Amino acid sequence: MTKYLYRTCPKCKDYLGVVVRDPPESKREVPIDAHCVVCGFKLGWRLVLGKKHVKAKRVIRDATTGTK
């Protein structure tokens, strides 16, 4: 189901309409388009869907030497 969202335009701070379309069955990308009705600013994104979960890696460094 297509979703229509509202955000603030980064260029003129007015209305930015965002459209999130349904991904096709065979694709793993969701097309996302945004358009400002006042200044004409446009954005085109792709959201990549995946099944893999990435674990966050925490690195602790020594503040005095800069080593792990």
Order of alpha helices (4+ residues) and beta strands (2+ residues): beta-beta-beta-beta
